[in-house]
Amino acid sequence: MRIGEIAALVGVTPRAVRHYHHLGLLPEPVRRANGYREYGIRDAVLLARIRRLAELGLGLDEVRDVLADDEGRELVEVLEELDADLGRQEAVIRARRERLTELLGEARAGRLTAEGPVSPELAGLFSGLGEVPESPMAAKDREILALLDTVAPDEDRSRLIGAMRSITEDPDAVARAHDVYVRLDALAHAAADDPRVAEAGQALADVLPDSLVADIGEQGMPRGPITEAFFGDFSPAQTAALHHAFHLLRERNR
């Protein structure tokens, strides 16, 4: 058989056969006087085995290890490892499909947020807080929460969302949160010594749950590259109001 014939017989491409030769998986056959490779039935059997092993998901290095062990001990070990790996992948895929089903339901019902997809916990928090029409501060707040929902460790994310959820359980607290957004939006072009800074800071401190005090640094504000970049978008007056709010919250919990 010529290379094209053995490739067609086994169901691979001539290029794959040449690649297997290059990697040493398939020994070079004898060549005719004209230089063409001449394959026999043993070559076809070996090529078919390579194809079957590759289709199971083994990498070509693993295929080489299997073929090098005539007694098949390596094959058992590799197949057991492959089976375990496929089981892990199957569990991941199943969890992703379950999450995708939830997201599809939300999207079809028109409830998927602009920041989505987010975790079910954060989606519930957004729903409880409601929409604040045309509020740049509310939009920034949701953006940073969506970012933390993705990058924060599970424990920190759960603690943050759990603390914020207490606001949604009180209609008055939700209304006060909306008022805070309005106050902070009004400081977008104000100076740090604007008299409204203290009022906005106090209003924010009154809304924030006490459990957030654990995340407040010595300077009275959460620390870290994410929050520093986030606060970098604020005006001097908005930054001052946030500093004041976190200072009040820290003092309240001493």
VENQUI-V900649 format. One record per pair of residues at least 24 apart in sequence whose ideal C-beta (glycine too) atoms are under 8 Angstrom apart, sorted by sequence separation. I is the first residue (numbers start at 1). J is the second residue. If there is no record, write none. Layout:
<<I/J> <I/J>>
This chain:
<<26/50> <58/82> <122/146> <179/203> <180/204> <219/243> <222/246> <25/50> <57/82> <221/246> <56/82> <220/246> <20/47> <115/142> <122/149> <176/203> <180/207> <220/247> <57/85> <114/142> <115/143> <118/146> <57/86> <113/142> <17/47> <20/50> <115/145> <116/146> <119/149> <176/206> <177/207> <216/246> <220/250> <115/146> <118/149> <176/207> <3/36> <6/39> <216/249> <2/36> <3/37> <5/39> <10/44> <173/207> <216/250> <2/37> <9/44> <12/47> <25/60> <2/38> <3/39> <121/157> <125/161> <213/249> <1/38> <2/39> <6/43> <10/47> <23/60> <121/158> <128/165> <204/241> <208/245> <212/249> <213/250> <1/39> <6/44> <10/48> <25/63> <119/157> <129/167> <200/238> <204/242> <1/40> <12/51> <25/64> <122/161> <125/164> <128/167> <129/168> <201/240> <205/244> <210/249> <213/252> <11/51> <20/60> <24/64> <121/161> <125/165> <128/168> <138/178> <141/181> <167/207> <197/237> <201/241> <205/245> <213/253> <6/47> <10/51> <23/64> <124/165> <127/168> <128/169> <196/237> <200/241> <201/242> <204/245> <205/246> <208/249> <1/43> <25/67> <119/161> <167/209> <201/243> <202/244> <203/245> <210/252> <1/44> <125/168> <138/181> <166/209> <194/237> <197/240> <198/241> <201/244> <202/245> <205/248> <210/253> <124/168> <130/174> <137/181> <192/236> <197/241> <200/244> <201/245> <205/249> <129/174> <164/209> <166/211> <190/235> <191/236> <192/237> <200/245> <128/174> <132/178> <135/181> <163/209> <189/235> <190/236> <191/237> <198/244> <201/247> <202/248> <135/182> <137/184> <188/235> <190/237> <192/239> <193/240> <197/244> <201/248> <205/252> <129/177> <130/178> <137/185> <163/211> <187/235> <190/238> <192/240> <132/181> <136/185> <162/211> <163/212> <188/237> <132/182> <135/185> <187/237> <188/238> <187/238> <136/188> <159/211> <160/212> <184/238> <187/241> <159/214> <160/215> <184/241> <183/241> <151/226> <148/226> <147/226> <144/226> <144/227> <144/230> <140/230> <140/233> <137/238>>
